[in-house]
Amino acid sequence: MDRLKKIKINFLWIYLLLIWVAEIALVKISFILGALLHIMILFSLFLHGPFRHKTEETKIYIALSFVPLIRIINISIPIVPISAVYWYILVEIPGWLAVLAFIKIFGDRPAELGLKAGRVPLQLTIGIILGIPLGLLCYLTLLPEPLLPQMEILHLIIAIIIVAACALLEETIFRGILFNQ
């Protein structure tokens, strides 16, 4: 194996290991330590990526930076008394801005990131057949607090739009950007 390629693979494994350690630290050791590790990993990826000479190598490191970025955004939003569904907006706006910047910098078309409509009936069928039972199983397992303050049609429509936008963002980042690198 080419020496440079081996170094590149080793760096990627090191970053993945560091992200794993930061998650363990965040949950099991110290919230502040985990957050600081994620911040250091993010800055390291931002600095490491541009110093790579080939665009595809830079792209891998910048794409990987979405993982600590999302975690940092999730844990850094201050707690204020608003409905849980609106937290998603606060968390996802920086994520969407980062995705749009990634697309602009690297010139990826939305279709290259999996953002294309095709086989809609098949996708809906799979979503209904798998989504409803898996969603129910997750709900019964976790028993989460309700996302909506009151069950009104307007609140329900807003919640559906917000959750769909969040799901689209996460799919774009994890399946579109990270998976394709």
N, CA, C and O atoms as a DFTB+ gen file, in Angstrom:
724 C
 N C O
     1  1       0.841      -1.177       0.000
     2  2       0.000       0.000       0.000
     3  2       0.886       1.240       0.000
     4  3       1.917       1.285       0.671
     5  1       0.480       2.205      -0.736
     6  2       1.210       3.456      -0.825
     7  2       1.316       4.091       0.562
     8  3       0.340       4.128       1.312
     9  1       2.497       4.584       0.891
    10  2       2.759       5.146       2.224
    11  2       1.823       6.312       2.537
    12  3       1.311       6.399       3.653
    13  1       1.589       7.207       1.578
    14  2       0.731       8.366       1.788
    15  2      -0.716       7.938       2.039
    16  3      -1.399       8.513       2.887
    17  1      -1.172       6.941       1.310
    18  2      -2.533       6.456       1.494
    19  2      -2.693       5.823       2.880
    20  3      -3.730       5.985       3.523
    21  1      -1.673       5.108       3.333
    22  2      -1.704       4.490       4.651
    23  2      -1.769       5.562       5.742
    24  3      -2.504       5.408       6.717
    25  1      -1.008       6.643       5.583
    26  2      -1.042       7.748       6.549
    27  2      -2.429       8.376       6.582
    28  3      -2.951       8.691       7.651
    29  1      -3.030       8.558       5.389
    30  2      -4.367       9.142       5.302
    31  2      -5.374       8.273       6.042
    32  3      -6.201       8.790       6.794
    33  1      -5.316       6.967       5.839
    34  2      -6.232       6.048       6.513
    35  2      -5.998       6.072       8.018
    36  3      -6.952       6.039       8.796
    37  1      -4.731       6.130       8.435
    38  2      -4.429       6.183       9.862
    39  2      -4.992       7.448      10.504
    40  3      -5.530       7.391      11.610
    41  1      -4.875       8.588       9.824
    42  2      -5.437       9.830      10.360
    43  2      -6.948       9.718      10.503
    44  3      -7.504      10.174      11.502
    45  1      -7.616       9.127       9.536
    46  2      -9.064       8.984       9.620
    47  2      -9.448       8.103      10.808
    48  3     -10.389       8.424      11.534
    49  1      -8.733       7.000      11.013
    50  2      -9.007       6.132      12.162
    51  2      -8.739       6.860      13.472
    52  3      -9.476       6.687      14.442
    53  1      -7.699       7.667      13.503
    54  2      -7.397       8.440      14.713
    55  2      -8.529       9.413      15.015
    56  3      -8.950       9.538      16.165
    57  1      -9.027      10.104      13.986
    58  2     -10.141      11.033      14.202
    59  2     -11.394      10.303      14.668
    60  3     -12.083      10.776      15.572
    61  1     -11.694       9.172      14.069
    62  2     -12.865       8.408      14.495
    63  2     -12.717       7.946      15.943
    64  3     -13.677       7.988      16.712
    65  1     -11.522       7.508      16.311
    66  2     -11.262       7.099      17.691
    67  2     -11.412       8.288      18.644
    68  3     -11.989       8.150      19.722
    69  1     -10.894       9.450      18.250
    70  2     -11.017      10.646      19.085
    71  2     -12.483      11.061      19.263
    72  3     -12.881      11.479      20.350
    73  1     -13.273      10.947      18.212
    74  2     -14.708      11.263      18.321
    75  2     -15.379      10.307      19.289
    76  3     -16.210      10.720      20.098
    77  1     -15.024       9.027      19.210
    78  2     -15.571       8.029      20.121
    79  2     -15.179       8.353      21.566
    80  3     -16.019       8.296      22.465
    81  1     -13.916       8.690      21.789
    82  2     -13.442       9.047      23.133
    83  2     -14.173      10.288      23.641
    84  3     -14.551      10.348      24.811
    85  1     -14.373      11.266      22.780
    86  2     -15.085      12.485      23.183
    87  2     -16.519      12.167      23.591
    88  3     -17.027      12.746      24.551
    89  1     -17.177      11.259      22.880
    90  2     -18.540      10.859      23.238
    91  2     -18.568      10.151      24.582
    92  3     -19.436      10.422      25.412
    93  1     -17.626       9.252      24.798
    94  2     -17.544       8.545      26.087
    95  2     -17.289       9.555      27.204
    96  3     -17.925       9.492      28.256
    97  1     -16.367      10.479      26.979
    98  2     -16.060      11.495      27.986
    99  2     -17.291      12.349      28.280
   100  3     -17.567      12.664      29.437
   101  1     -18.016      12.716      27.253
   102  2     -19.200      13.559      27.401
   103  2     -20.253      12.889      28.280
   104  3     -20.866      13.537      29.128
   105  1     -20.456      11.600      28.074
   106  2     -21.529      10.887      28.770
   107  2     -21.076      10.316      30.116
   108  3     -21.819      10.374      31.096
   109  1     -19.872       9.771      30.165
   110  2     -19.459       9.007      31.353
   111  2     -18.502       9.744      32.291
   112  3     -18.510       9.479      33.493
   113  1     -17.684      10.655      31.780
   114  2     -16.645      11.258      32.622
   115  2     -17.026      12.679      33.018
   116  3     -17.304      12.952      34.186
   117  1     -17.037      13.575      32.048
   118  2     -17.326      14.979      32.333
   119  2     -17.910      15.630      31.090
   120  3     -17.360      15.527      29.993
   121  1     -19.020      16.293      31.286
   122  2     -19.668      17.002      30.184
   123  2     -18.715      18.025      29.568
   124  3     -18.614      18.127      28.346
   125  1     -18.023      18.774      30.409
   126  2     -17.114      19.817      29.924
   127  2     -15.940      19.200      29.180
   128  3     -15.548      19.707      28.130
   129  1     -15.371      18.120      29.700
   130  2     -14.256      17.450      29.020
   131  2     -14.688      16.948      27.645
   132  3     -13.968      17.136      26.664
   133  1     -15.847      16.317      27.568
   134  2     -16.346      15.831      26.284
   135  2     -16.569      16.953      25.294
   136  3     -16.231      16.827      24.117
   137  1     -17.141      18.057      25.768
   138  2     -17.376      19.208      24.893
   139  2     -16.049      19.788      24.403
   140  3     -15.909      20.106      23.222
   141  1     -15.087      19.925      25.295
   142  2     -13.770      20.449      24.894
   143  2     -13.080      19.536      23.891
   144  3     -12.451      20.015      22.948
   145  1     -13.193      18.226      24.085
   146  2     -12.602      17.283      23.120
   147  2     -13.255      17.444      21.745
   148  3     -12.565      17.451      20.726
   149  1     -14.566      17.571      21.717
   150  2     -15.254      17.768      20.431
   151  2     -14.804      19.068      19.765
   152  3     -14.601      19.102      18.551
   153  1     -14.648      20.126      20.540
   154  2     -14.193      21.401      19.989
   155  2     -12.784      21.268      19.431
   156  3     -12.495      21.779      18.349
   157  1     -11.900      20.582      20.162
   158  2     -10.527      20.399      19.674
   159  2     -10.497      19.545      18.409
   160  3      -9.720      19.821      17.494
   161  1     -11.327      18.522      18.350
   162  2     -11.394      17.674      17.155
   163  2     -11.889      18.496      15.964
   164  3     -11.347      18.396      14.863
   165  1     -12.917      19.304      16.193
   166  2     -13.461      20.138      15.117
   167  2     -12.401      21.081      14.558
   168  3     -12.218      21.154      13.343
   169  1     -11.710      21.795      15.423
   170  2     -10.668      22.717      14.955
   171  2      -9.524      21.966      14.281
   172  3      -8.961      22.437      13.292
   173  1      -9.188      20.811      14.814
   174  2      -8.127      20.011      14.205
   175  2      -8.505      19.573      12.794
   176  3      -7.679      19.619      11.882
   177  1      -9.759      19.148      12.619
   178  2     -10.219      18.754      11.281
   179  2     -10.233      19.942      10.330
   180  3      -9.852      19.816       9.166
   181  1     -10.675      21.101      10.826
   182  2     -10.679      22.300       9.977
   183  2      -9.265      22.706       9.573
   184  3      -9.046      23.175       8.456
   185  1      -8.317      22.530      10.471
   186  2      -6.929      22.875      10.148
   187  2      -6.261      21.796       9.305
   188  3      -5.497      22.105       8.390
   189  1      -6.539      20.554       9.603
   190  2      -5.913      19.437       8.895
   191  2      -6.390      19.346       7.445
   192  3      -5.598      19.120       6.530
   193  1      -7.699      19.527       7.253
   194  2      -8.274      19.391       5.915
   195  2      -7.650      20.289       4.865
   196  3      -7.212      19.789       3.830
   197  1      -7.589      21.593       5.087
   198  2      -7.040      22.482       4.056
   199  2      -5.554      22.272       3.774
   200  3      -5.071      22.674       2.716
   201  1      -4.823      21.654       4.692
   202  2      -3.404      21.432       4.456
   203  2      -3.140      20.193       3.608
   204  3      -1.996      19.907       3.255
   205  1      -4.210      19.455       3.281
   206  2      -4.067      18.324       2.371
   207  2      -3.968      18.891       0.965
   208  3      -4.641      19.872       0.647
   209  1      -3.153      18.301       0.132
   210  2      -2.915      18.878      -1.187
   211  2      -3.973      18.491      -2.217
   212  3      -4.206      19.229      -3.175
   213  1      -4.602      17.359      -2.029
   214  2      -5.609      16.913      -2.993
   215  2      -6.999      17.270      -2.482
   216  3      -7.284      17.150      -1.291
   217  1      -7.853      17.705      -3.388
   218  2      -9.195      18.145      -3.017
   219  2      -9.990      17.040      -2.351
   220  3     -10.703      17.298      -1.381
   221  1      -9.887      15.806      -2.849
   222  2     -10.686      14.730      -2.255
   223  2     -10.256      14.435      -0.823
   224  3     -11.086      14.034      -0.007
   225  1      -8.975      14.624      -0.496
   226  2      -8.535      14.428       0.880
   227  2      -9.061      15.557       1.767
   228  3      -9.517      15.307       2.882
   229  1      -9.001      16.766       1.289
   230  2      -9.539      17.900       2.041
   231  2     -11.019      17.672       2.296
   232  3     -11.517      17.929       3.392
   233  1     -11.709      17.196       1.294
   234  2     -13.151      16.981       1.389
   235  2     -13.495      15.959       2.473
   236  3     -14.487      16.126       3.182
   237  1     -12.704      14.924       2.609
   238  2     -12.953      13.899       3.626
   239  2     -12.868      14.503       5.026
   240  3     -13.737      14.260       5.864
   241  1     -11.823      15.289       5.277
   242  2     -11.642      15.869       6.602
   243  2     -12.719      16.906       6.915
   244  3     -13.225      16.963       8.035
   245  1     -13.059      17.708       5.942
   246  2     -14.117      18.698       6.158
   247  2     -15.451      17.984       6.376
   248  3     -16.233      18.401       7.230
   249  1     -15.724      16.925       5.625
   250  2     -16.963      16.164       5.807
   251  2     -17.018      15.545       7.203
   252  3     -18.068      15.557       7.845
   253  1     -15.911      15.014       7.667
   254  2     -15.862      14.401       8.992
   255  2     -16.089      15.438      10.093
   256  3     -16.532      15.093      11.188
   257  1     -15.791      16.688       9.810
   258  2     -15.981      17.735      10.815
   259  2     -17.455      17.965      11.155
   260  3     -17.757      18.601      12.165
   261  1     -18.377      17.458      10.330
   262  2     -19.793      17.590      10.646
   263  2     -20.159      16.839      11.925
   264  3     -21.072      17.252      12.640
   265  1     -19.467      15.754      12.221
   266  2     -19.805      14.945      13.399
   267  2     -19.598      15.741      14.690
   268  3     -20.548      15.879      15.461
   269  1     -18.391      16.274      14.962
   270  2     -18.265      17.078      16.184
   271  2     -19.059      18.389      16.118
   272  3     -19.503      18.892      17.150
   273  1     -19.241      18.940      14.925
   274  2     -19.997      20.179      14.802
   275  2     -21.434      19.995      15.292
   276  3     -21.939      20.813      16.060
   277  1     -22.081      18.934      14.852
   278  2     -23.454      18.675      15.272
   279  2     -23.518      18.449      16.773
   280  3     -24.434      18.940      17.432
   281  1     -22.561      17.717      17.320
   282  2     -22.555      17.473      18.766
   283  2     -22.352      18.777      19.536
   284  3     -23.034      19.015      20.533
   285  1     -21.436      19.612      19.093
   286  2     -21.178      20.889      19.769
   287  2     -22.424      21.768      19.733
   288  3     -22.778      22.393      20.733
   289  1     -23.080      21.813      18.590
   290  2     -24.301      22.615      18.475
   291  2     -25.369      22.073      19.418
   292  3     -26.039      22.843      20.105
   293  1     -25.532      20.750      19.455
   294  2     -26.551      20.133      20.312
   295  2     -26.339      20.430      21.788
   296  3     -27.302      20.674      22.516
   297  1     -25.101      20.411      22.233
   298  2     -24.863      20.586      23.667
   299  2     -24.654      22.036      24.077
   300  3     -24.603      22.336      25.270
   301  1     -24.532      22.935      23.116
   302  2     -24.219      24.316      23.481
   303  2     -25.416      25.251      23.484
   304  3     -25.286      26.407      23.886
   305  1     -26.562      24.787      23.053
   306  2     -27.734      25.657      23.031
   307  2     -28.209      25.857      24.470
   308  3     -28.431      24.884      25.191
   309  1     -28.364      27.097      24.884
   310  2     -28.789      27.341      26.267
   311  2     -30.211      26.867      26.517
   312  3     -31.036      26.815      25.606
   313  1     -30.476      26.529      27.747
   314  2     -31.807      26.048      28.112
   315  2     -32.694      27.245      28.429
   316  3     -32.435      28.012      29.357
   317  1     -33.737      27.378      27.638
   318  2     -34.751      28.401      27.884
   319  2     -36.104      27.715      27.780
   320  3     -36.222      26.679      27.126
   321  1     -37.105      28.267      28.404
   322  2     -38.414      27.595      28.422
   323  2     -39.172      27.735      27.099
   324  3     -40.099      28.539      26.990
   325  1     -38.772      26.948      26.099
   326  2     -39.529      26.886      24.853
   327  2     -39.848      25.430      24.572
   328  3     -39.234      24.528      25.141
   329  1     -40.787      25.213      23.716
   330  2     -41.200      23.859      23.366
   331  2     -40.042      23.091      22.742
   332  3     -39.225      23.663      22.020
   333  1     -39.977      21.804      23.024
   334  2     -38.877      20.957      22.545
   335  2     -38.768      20.964      21.025
   336  3     -37.663      20.892      20.488
   337  1     -39.891      21.050      20.327
   338  2     -39.852      20.996      18.868
   339  2     -39.096      22.197      18.296
   340  3     -38.476      22.094      17.237
   341  1     -39.146      23.330      18.990
   342  2     -38.457      24.522      18.494
   343  2     -36.954      24.477      18.760
   344  3     -36.198      25.235      18.152
   345  1     -36.507      23.590      19.666
   346  2     -35.061      23.380      19.859
   347  2     -34.435      22.878      18.567
   348  3     -33.303      23.230      18.233
   349  1     -35.175      22.060      17.854
   350  2     -34.655      21.513      16.606
   351  2     -34.262      22.618      15.637
   352  3     -33.248      22.503      14.948
   353  1     -35.039      23.675      15.576
   354  2     -34.719      24.796      14.683
   355  2     -33.386      25.410      15.084
   356  3     -32.532      25.655      14.233
   357  1     -33.205      25.661      16.388
   358  2     -31.967      26.277      16.865
   359  2     -30.746      25.411      16.572
   360  3     -29.666      25.925      16.282
   361  1     -30.925      24.108      16.647
   362  2     -29.821      23.186      16.413
   363  2     -29.539      23.029      14.922
   364  3     -28.381      22.924      14.518
   365  1     -30.573      23.013      14.117
   366  2     -30.401      22.670      12.709
   367  2     -29.989      23.836      11.813
   368  3     -29.415      23.598      10.750
   369  1     -30.248      25.056      12.184
   370  2     -29.867      26.196      11.329
   371  2     -28.364      26.219      11.070
   372  3     -27.962      26.329       9.911
   373  1     -27.506      26.119      12.103
   374  2     -26.065      26.074      11.814
   375  2     -25.670      24.849      10.975
   376  3     -24.755      24.921      10.154
   377  1     -26.360      23.742      11.186
   378  2     -26.085      22.546      10.389
   379  2     -26.386      22.757       8.914
   380  3     -25.590      22.381       8.053
   381  1     -27.539      23.359       8.620
   382  2     -27.891      23.650       7.226
   383  2     -26.914      24.636       6.607
   384  3     -26.547      24.496       5.440
   385  1     -26.487      25.642       7.384
   386  2     -25.509      26.599       6.865
   387  2     -24.191      25.898       6.531
   388  3     -23.560      26.207       5.520
   389  1     -23.778      24.957       7.381
   390  2     -22.544      24.208       7.121
   391  2     -22.683      23.328       5.879
   392  3     -21.745      23.229       5.087
   393  1     -23.834      22.692       5.701
   394  2     -24.060      21.861       4.511
   395  2     -24.034      22.720       3.249
   396  3     -23.419      22.343       2.251
   397  1     -24.697      23.867       3.293
   398  2     -24.707      24.756       2.131
   399  2     -23.298      25.259       1.807
   400  3     -22.932      25.368       0.637
   401  1     -22.507      25.564       2.839
   402  2     -21.120      25.985       2.610
   403  2     -20.311      24.850       1.994
   404  3     -19.509      25.087       1.091
   405  1     -20.508      23.623       2.468
   406  2     -19.813      22.453       1.920
   407  2     -20.151      22.286       0.442
   408  3     -19.262      22.067      -0.382
   409  1     -21.437      22.388       0.109
   410  2     -21.871      22.250      -1.286
   411  2     -21.257      23.353      -2.148
   412  3     -20.800      23.096      -3.262
   413  1     -21.250      24.572      -1.630
   414  2     -20.695      25.705      -2.388
   415  2     -19.185      25.548      -2.597
   416  3     -18.686      25.785      -3.696
   417  1     -18.466      25.154      -1.560
   418  2     -17.005      25.036      -1.640
   419  2     -16.589      23.916      -2.582
   420  3     -15.703      24.102      -3.416
   421  1     -17.222      22.753      -2.454
   422  2     -16.780      21.593      -3.226
   423  2     -17.573      21.365      -4.507
   424  3     -17.258      20.458      -5.278
   425  1     -18.596      22.177      -4.740
   426  2     -19.320      22.111      -6.002
   427  2     -20.173      20.871      -6.187
   428  3     -20.507      20.512      -7.316
   429  1     -20.528      20.214      -5.096
   430  2     -21.395      19.039      -5.212
   431  2     -22.805      19.477      -5.588
   432  3     -23.317      20.480      -5.091
   433  1     -23.411      18.709      -6.468
   434  2     -24.798      18.956      -6.803
   435  2     -25.681      18.232      -5.785
   436  3     -25.278      17.207      -5.235
   437  1     -26.866      18.752      -5.534
   438  2     -27.745      18.089      -4.564
   439  2     -27.972      16.601      -4.873
   440  3     -28.066      15.789      -3.952
   441  1     -28.061      16.243      -6.148
   442  2     -28.267      14.841      -6.503
   443  2     -27.092      13.966      -6.071
   444  3     -27.279      12.793      -5.748
   445  1     -25.885      14.527      -6.063
   446  2     -24.708      13.770      -5.625
   447  2     -24.739      13.497      -4.120
   448  3     -24.057      12.600      -3.626
   449  1     -25.534      14.278      -3.407
   450  2     -25.651      14.101      -1.963
   451  2     -26.923      13.336      -1.589
   452  3     -27.300      13.277      -0.419
   453  1     -27.570      12.760      -2.582
   454  2     -28.771      11.985      -2.324
   455  2     -30.039      12.811      -2.251
   456  3     -31.093      12.289      -1.888
   457  1     -29.959      14.086      -2.589
   458  2     -31.136      14.952      -2.556
   459  2     -31.819      14.955      -3.916
   460  3     -31.708      15.910      -4.685
   461  1     -32.511      13.890      -4.190
   462  2     -33.229      13.782      -5.455
   463  2     -34.492      12.962      -5.231
   464  3     -34.529      12.052      -4.403
   465  1     -35.498      13.301      -5.974
   466  2     -36.752      12.554      -5.876
   467  2     -36.731      11.457      -6.925
   468  3     -36.463      11.702      -8.101
   469  1     -37.006      10.297      -6.497
   470  2     -37.074       9.168      -7.408
   471  2     -37.705       7.999      -6.680
   472  3     -37.481       7.799      -5.486
   473  1     -38.482       7.243      -7.400
   474  2     -39.157       6.091      -6.824
   475  2     -39.967       6.480      -5.590
   476  3     -39.911       5.800      -4.566
   477  1     -40.703       7.551      -5.687
   478  2     -41.465       8.069      -4.548
   479  2     -42.431       7.028      -3.991
   480  3     -42.491       6.868      -2.772
   481  1     -43.192       6.311      -4.823
   482  2     -44.095       5.295      -4.243
   483  2     -43.344       4.220      -3.452
   484  3     -43.798       3.802      -2.386
   485  1     -42.194       3.773      -3.972
   486  2     -41.407       2.767      -3.266
   487  2     -40.879       3.327      -1.946
   488  3     -40.932       2.653      -0.918
   489  1     -40.370       4.561      -1.975
   490  2     -39.847       5.172      -0.753
   491  2     -40.947       5.358       0.295
   492  3     -40.725       5.107       1.480
   493  1     -42.123       5.794      -0.135
   494  2     -43.237       5.951       0.798
   495  2     -43.666       4.611       1.385
   496  3     -43.950       4.513       2.579
   497  1     -43.711       3.588       0.550
   498  2     -44.095       2.256       1.020
   499  2     -43.106       1.744       2.063
   500  3     -43.509       1.260       3.121
   501  1     -41.815       1.852       1.765
   502  2     -40.794       1.414       2.717
   503  2     -40.868       2.257       3.991
   504  3     -40.757       1.729       5.097
   505  1     -41.055       3.555       3.832
   506  2     -41.157       4.436       4.990
   507  2     -42.324       4.080       5.890
   508  3     -42.201       4.107       7.115
   509  1     -43.451       3.747       5.289
   510  2     -44.632       3.398       6.083
   511  2     -44.472       2.017       6.700
   512  3     -44.742       1.832       7.887
   513  1     -44.034       1.044       5.902
   514  2     -43.914      -0.328       6.398
   515  2     -42.859      -0.438       7.502
   516  3     -43.069      -1.141       8.491
   517  1     -41.741       0.245       7.340
   518  2     -40.687       0.190       8.357
   519  2     -40.783       1.322       9.373
   520  3     -40.544       1.114      10.563
   521  1     -41.130       2.511       8.909
   522  2     -41.103       3.689       9.764
   523  2     -42.097       3.643      10.912
   524  3     -41.750       3.973      12.047
   525  1     -43.313       3.243      10.633
   526  2     -44.330       3.232      11.687
   527  2     -44.002       2.204      12.772
   528  3     -44.015       2.556      13.951
   529  1     -43.707       0.942      12.417
   530  2     -43.375      -0.008      13.500
   531  2     -42.086       0.354      14.250
   532  3     -42.025       0.227      15.472
   533  1     -41.061       0.802      13.524
   534  2     -39.819       1.170      14.204
   535  2     -40.015       2.406      15.073
   536  3     -39.477       2.474      16.178
   537  1     -40.776       3.382      14.589
   538  2     -41.075       4.565      15.384
   539  2     -41.855       4.208      16.642
   540  3     -41.577       4.739      17.717
   541  1     -42.819       3.323      16.517
   542  2     -43.600       2.883      17.674
   543  2     -42.713       2.134      18.677
   544  3     -42.819       2.338      19.886
   545  1     -41.845       1.271      18.161
   546  2     -40.917       0.539      19.030
   547  2     -39.998       1.498      19.788
   548  3     -39.784       1.338      20.990
   549  1     -39.458       2.489      19.089
   550  2     -38.600       3.493      19.745
   551  2     -39.388       4.268      20.790
   552  3     -38.890       4.520      21.888
   553  1     -40.602       4.643      20.455
   554  2     -41.426       5.385      21.402
   555  2     -41.693       4.565      22.660
   556  3     -41.552       5.067      23.775
   557  1     -42.078       3.301      22.481
   558  2     -42.368       2.442      23.632
   559  2     -41.122       2.141      24.453
   560  3     -41.209       1.912      25.659
   561  1     -39.960       2.141      23.800
   562  2     -38.709       1.885      24.507
   563  2     -38.271       3.109      25.305
   564  3     -37.884       2.984      26.467
   565  1     -38.327       4.282      24.697
   566  2     -37.791       5.495      25.324
   567  2     -38.828       6.277      26.138
   568  3     -38.470       6.970      27.090
   569  1     -40.106       6.170      25.771
   570  2     -41.181       6.939      26.386
   571  2     -40.798       8.413      26.545
   572  3     -40.729       8.919      27.665
   573  1     -40.548       9.109      25.412
   574  2     -40.101      10.502      25.484
   575  2     -41.229      11.454      25.883
   576  3     -42.412      11.125      25.804
   577  1     -40.817      12.633      26.308
   578  2     -41.778      13.692      26.592
   579  2     -42.387      14.154      25.271
   580  3     -41.731      14.062      24.234
   581  1     -43.610      14.642      25.283
   582  2     -44.222      15.121      24.039
   583  2     -43.474      16.336      23.472
   584  3     -42.992      17.186      24.221
   585  1     -43.388      16.400      22.163
   586  2     -42.729      17.529      21.515
   587  2     -43.630      18.755      21.450
   588  3     -43.141      19.884      21.415
   589  1     -44.918      18.543      21.433
   590  2     -45.855      19.650      21.247
   591  2     -46.414      20.133      22.578
   592  3     -46.731      19.327      23.453
   593  1     -46.537      21.475      22.733
   594  2     -47.110      22.011      23.973
   595  2     -48.605      21.683      24.097
   596  3     -49.093      21.388      25.188
   597  1     -49.311      21.736      22.992
   598  2     -50.717      21.349      22.955
   599  2     -51.009      20.742      21.584
   600  3     -50.355      21.060      20.591
   601  1     -51.984      19.879      21.559
   602  2     -52.288      19.158      20.326
   603  2     -53.288      19.938      19.481
   604  3     -54.489      19.666      19.496
   605  1     -52.764      20.912      18.745
   606  2     -53.578      21.691      17.817
   607  2     -53.024      21.444      16.423
   608  3     -51.847      21.123      16.259
   609  1     -53.874      21.595      15.430
   610  2     -53.482      21.285      14.060
   611  2     -52.327      22.151      13.578
   612  3     -51.436      21.656      12.889
   613  1     -52.324      23.425      13.924
   614  2     -51.236      24.311      13.505
   615  2     -49.902      23.872      14.122
   616  3     -48.881      23.815      13.435
   617  1     -49.922      23.561      15.424
   618  2     -48.702      23.093      16.085
   619  2     -48.222      21.775      15.467
   620  3     -47.020      21.556      15.312
   621  1     -49.167      20.907      15.118
   622  2     -48.815      19.620      14.509
   623  2     -48.161      19.814      13.145
   624  3     -47.162      19.162      12.841
   625  1     -48.707      20.693      12.331
   626  2     -48.133      20.959      11.000
   627  2     -46.732      21.554      11.136
   628  3     -45.809      21.148      10.430
   629  1     -46.577      22.515      12.046
   630  2     -45.253      23.118      12.266
   631  2     -44.260      22.057      12.726
   632  3     -43.129      22.011      12.243
   633  1     -44.680      21.204      13.662
   634  2     -43.795      20.149      14.165
   635  2     -43.389      19.180      13.064
   636  3     -42.229      18.772      12.996
   637  1     -44.315      18.814      12.213
   638  2     -44.003      17.899      11.103
   639  2     -42.975      18.526      10.168
   640  3     -42.031      17.855       9.751
   641  1     -43.146      19.792       9.837
   642  2     -42.200      20.483       8.948
   643  2     -40.812      20.557       9.583
   644  3     -39.806      20.294       8.925
   645  1     -40.766      20.916      10.863
   646  2     -39.480      21.045      11.558
   647  2     -38.770      19.699      11.643
   648  3     -37.583      19.606      11.329
   649  1     -39.474      18.665      12.061
   650  2     -38.856      17.337      12.198
   651  2     -38.429      16.804      10.836
   652  3     -37.381      16.166      10.734
   653  1     -39.214      17.047       9.788
   654  2     -38.838      16.604       8.437
   655  2     -37.570      17.317       7.971
   656  3     -36.689      16.690       7.382
   657  1     -37.471      18.620       8.229
   658  2     -36.262      19.370       7.849
   659  2     -35.037      18.850       8.606
   660  3     -33.946      18.757       8.043
   661  1     -35.223      18.515       9.873
   662  2     -34.116      17.966      10.670
   663  2     -33.689      16.593      10.159
   664  3     -32.497      16.300      10.058
   665  1     -34.665      15.762       9.840
   666  2     -34.347      14.437       9.305
   667  2     -33.627      14.557       7.969
   668  3     -32.679      13.819       7.700
   669  1     -34.081      15.491       7.128
   670  2     -33.433      15.713       5.837
   671  2     -31.989      16.177       6.024
   672  3     -31.092      15.738       5.304
   673  1     -31.770      17.060       6.985
   674  2     -30.406      17.533       7.262
   675  2     -29.508      16.385       7.700
   676  3     -28.402      16.229       7.183
   677  1     -29.974      15.585       8.644
   678  2     -29.146      14.484       9.132
   679  2     -28.876      13.456       8.038
   680  3     -27.765      12.936       7.943
   681  1     -29.867      13.161       7.222
   682  2     -29.660      12.239       6.103
   683  2     -28.654      12.823       5.115
   684  3     -27.801      12.101       4.598
   685  1     -28.748      14.124       4.851
   686  2     -27.807      14.778       3.932
   687  2     -26.388      14.690       4.471
   688  3     -25.457      14.379       3.728
   689  1     -26.219      14.961       5.754
   690  2     -24.873      14.927       6.339
   691  2     -24.334      13.507       6.386
   692  3     -23.237      13.247       5.892
   693  1     -25.091      12.584       6.973
   694  2     -24.540      11.261       7.221
   695  2     -24.547      10.353       6.004
   696  3     -23.579       9.628       5.779
   697  1     -25.612      10.373       5.213
   698  2     -25.641       9.505       4.023
   699  2     -25.119      10.198       2.782
   700  3     -24.482       9.571       1.936
   701  1     -25.386      11.492       2.669
   702  2     -24.979      12.215       1.473
   703  2     -23.530      12.654       1.490
   704  3     -22.796      12.423       0.529
   705  1     -23.113      13.287       2.581
   706  2     -21.757      13.838       2.640
   707  2     -20.767      12.817       3.176
   708  3     -19.789      12.500       2.498
   709  1     -20.996      12.292       4.382
   710  2     -20.011      11.379       4.982
   711  2     -19.921      10.050       4.244
   712  3     -18.822       9.556       3.994
   713  1     -21.043       9.476       3.899
   714  2     -21.043       8.159       3.254
   715  2     -20.400       8.192       1.879
   716  3     -19.812       7.199       1.451
   717  1     -20.500       9.312       1.179
   718  2     -19.961       9.408      -0.175
   719  2     -18.487       9.796      -0.217
   720  3     -17.927       9.922      -1.306
   721  1     -17.849       9.987       0.915
   722  2     -16.444      10.373       0.908
   723  2     -15.589       9.147       0.899
   724  3     -14.362       9.250       0.892
